[in-house]
Amino acid sequence: MKSIKSKICIQASPADVWNVLVDFKRYPQWNPFILSLTGTVAENQKIEARIKPVDGSAMIFKPTVLRFVEHRTICWEGHLFFKGLFDGRHSFELLENSDGTTTFIQSETFSGILVPLFSDTIENKTLKGFHLMNQKLKEQVERNSDNLHNQITTPRS
């Protein structure tokens, strides 16, 4: 078993982060790691995720959503061909901080007999993809928050 995790502090509420995170149709505009995510993202539903690790090739996975709690978490699990070969449990968590910010955590636990063969890819390319996506999510959310704040505070003629 192998686990990786990346977290970042975003200057916005969990609701604001969530709104960008679940706007899957816009992923191609800002998300460099998860290029697309389609299907009904709800518990026990199968979705299709197209990912591209840093310096890697794009891959398509069809995981099953295990958990979906609005403004809090999304978790899914996928398998390469069949369970036990190469499995990944991916999660997004949003933690509300007392200062009005949100800690966004992206993690994945890999299991199965092929995991040792992909250890380098997981530790380097996949984890770099997490970091890059988290940074781009932060930029997207904070840009949206700045734009909303400017609309509210700018007097109209």
C-alpha positions as CSV (number, residue, x, y, z in Angstrom):
1,M,0.0,0.0,0.0
2,K,1.2,3.5,-0.8
3,S,-0.4,6.9,0.1
4,I,0.2,10.4,-1.1
5,K,-1.3,13.7,0.1
6,S,-1.1,17.3,-0.9
7,K,-2.8,20.2,0.9
8,I,-3.1,23.9,0.4
9,C,-4.8,26.8,2.2
10,I,-7.3,28.8,0.1
11,Q,-8.4,32.3,1.1
12,A,-12.1,31.5,0.7
13,S,-15.0,29.6,2.4
14,P,-15.5,25.9,1.9
15,A,-18.7,26.8,-0.1
16,D,-16.6,28.9,-2.5
17,V,-14.0,26.2,-2.9
18,W,-16.7,23.6,-3.3
19,N,-18.4,25.5,-6.1
20,V,-15.2,25.5,-8.2
21,L,-14.3,21.9,-7.3
22,V,-17.7,20.5,-8.4
23,D,-18.0,22.6,-11.6
24,F,-16.6,19.7,-13.6
25,K,-17.5,21.2,-17.0
26,R,-14.9,23.9,-16.3
27,Y,-12.1,21.6,-15.5
28,P,-10.5,21.8,-19.0
29,Q,-10.2,25.6,-18.4
30,W,-8.1,25.4,-15.3
31,N,-7.3,21.9,-14.1
32,P,-4.0,20.6,-15.3
33,F,-4.3,17.2,-13.6
34,I,-7.9,16.1,-13.9
35,L,-8.6,17.0,-17.5
36,S,-12.2,16.0,-17.4
37,L,-14.7,14.4,-15.0
38,T,-18.0,13.2,-16.3
39,G,-21.0,11.2,-15.0
40,T,-23.2,11.7,-12.0
41,V,-21.0,12.4,-9.1
42,A,-23.0,10.8,-6.3
43,E,-22.5,7.9,-4.0
44,N,-22.4,4.5,-5.6
45,Q,-22.3,6.0,-9.1
46,K,-19.6,5.3,-11.7
47,I,-17.8,8.3,-13.2
48,E,-15.2,8.8,-15.8
49,A,-12.0,10.7,-14.9
50,R,-9.3,11.6,-17.5
51,I,-6.1,12.5,-15.7
52,K,-2.7,13.6,-16.8
53,P,0.2,13.2,-14.3
54,V,3.0,15.8,-14.7
55,D,5.3,14.6,-17.5
56,G,3.0,11.6,-18.0
57,S,0.5,10.4,-20.5
58,A,-3.2,11.0,-20.0
59,M,-5.2,8.1,-18.7
60,I,-8.9,7.4,-18.3
61,F,-10.3,5.8,-15.2
62,K,-13.9,4.8,-14.4
63,P,-14.0,4.8,-10.6
64,T,-17.1,4.5,-8.3
65,V,-18.0,7.3,-6.0
66,L,-17.8,6.1,-2.4
67,R,-18.6,9.3,-0.6
68,F,-20.0,12.7,-1.5
69,V,-20.8,15.2,1.3
70,E,-21.5,18.7,0.0
71,H,-18.9,21.3,1.0
72,R,-16.8,18.6,2.7
73,T,-15.6,15.6,0.7
74,I,-15.6,13.6,-2.5
75,C,-14.1,10.1,-2.5
76,W,-13.9,7.5,-5.2
77,E,-12.2,4.2,-5.9
78,G,-11.0,2.8,-9.1
79,H,-9.3,-0.4,-10.2
80,L,-7.0,-1.3,-13.1
81,F,-8.9,-4.2,-14.8
82,F,-10.0,-5.9,-11.6
83,K,-9.8,-5.3,-7.8
84,G,-6.5,-6.2,-6.3
85,L,-4.2,-5.5,-9.2
86,F,-3.8,-1.8,-8.9
87,D,-6.5,0.1,-6.9
88,G,-6.7,3.7,-6.0
89,R,-8.9,5.5,-3.4
90,H,-8.9,9.2,-4.2
91,S,-10.3,11.9,-2.0
92,F,-10.8,15.6,-1.8
93,E,-11.4,17.1,1.6
94,L,-12.3,20.7,2.6
95,L,-11.6,21.8,6.1
96,E,-13.0,25.1,7.4
97,N,-10.4,27.1,9.3
98,S,-11.3,29.6,12.1
99,D,-9.9,32.5,10.1
100,G,-12.3,32.1,7.2
101,T,-9.9,30.1,5.0
102,T,-10.2,26.6,3.8
103,T,-7.6,23.8,3.8
104,F,-8.0,21.7,0.7
105,I,-6.6,18.2,0.9
106,Q,-6.2,15.9,-2.0
107,S,-5.0,12.3,-1.2
108,E,-4.9,8.9,-2.7
109,T,-4.1,5.4,-1.3
110,F,-2.9,2.9,-3.7
111,S,-3.1,-0.9,-3.1
112,G,-2.7,-4.0,-5.1
113,I,0.1,-6.3,-6.4
114,L,1.3,-3.8,-9.1
115,V,1.7,-0.8,-6.8
116,P,5.5,-1.4,-6.3
117,L,6.0,-1.2,-10.0
118,F,4.5,2.2,-10.1
119,S,6.0,3.6,-6.9
120,D,8.2,6.1,-8.7
121,T,5.4,7.4,-10.9
122,I,3.1,7.8,-7.8
123,E,5.7,9.6,-5.7
124,N,6.8,11.9,-8.5
125,K,4.4,12.4,-11.4
126,T,1.1,11.8,-9.6
127,L,2.0,13.8,-6.5
128,K,3.3,16.7,-8.6
129,G,-0.1,16.6,-10.4
130,F,-1.8,16.9,-7.0
131,H,0.3,19.9,-6.1
132,L,-0.3,21.6,-9.4
133,M,-4.0,21.0,-9.3
134,N,-4.2,22.3,-5.8
135,Q,-2.4,25.5,-6.7
136,K,-4.6,26.0,-9.8
137,L,-7.7,25.4,-7.7
138,K,-6.5,28.0,-5.2
139,E,-5.8,30.5,-8.0
140,Q,-9.2,29.9,-9.6
141,V,-11.2,30.2,-6.3
142,E,-9.3,33.3,-5.1
143,R,-9.7,34.9,-8.5
144,N,-13.5,34.2,-8.3
145,S,-13.6,35.6,-4.8
146,D,-11.7,38.7,-5.8
147,N,-14.0,39.3,-8.7
148,L,-17.1,38.9,-6.6
149,H,-15.7,41.2,-3.9
150,N,-14.9,43.8,-6.6
151,Q,-18.4,43.6,-8.0
152,I,-19.9,44.1,-4.5
153,T,-17.6,47.0,-3.5
154,T,-17.4,48.9,-6.8
155,P,-20.0,51.7,-7.0
156,R,-22.2,51.7,-10.0
157,S,-22.8,54.8,-12.0
